[in-house]
Amino acid sequence: MATHKCTNCSIRNNYDQNPKSFLGRLWHWHARWCPGWKKYMLSLPVPERIAMARKYKLKKYEKEQIVCKWI
């Protein structure tokens, strides 16, 4: 399985270091609608996905099962 680019995203790392920075806020806004991030999150095992959703405050990924019609 190929490594997804979201795994090592430098902008996401910036959010991890300082969530209130401009790039951190830009990444968080982008992660809410990005199709690549959605595909990455859905590729994770459920417990890991839920943990990441809580870490990044993205409630729509906290559900056990997510229906994705377009991937």
Sequence and secondary structure as in RCSB ss.txt:
>XXXX:A:sequence
MATHKCTNCSIRNNYDQNPKSFLGRLWHWHARWCPGWKKYMLSLPVPERIAMARKYKLKKYEKEQIVCKWI
>XXXX:A:secstr
    GGGG HHHHHHHH TTSHHHHHHHHHHTT HHHHHHHHHS HHHHHHHHHHTT GGG SS    S  
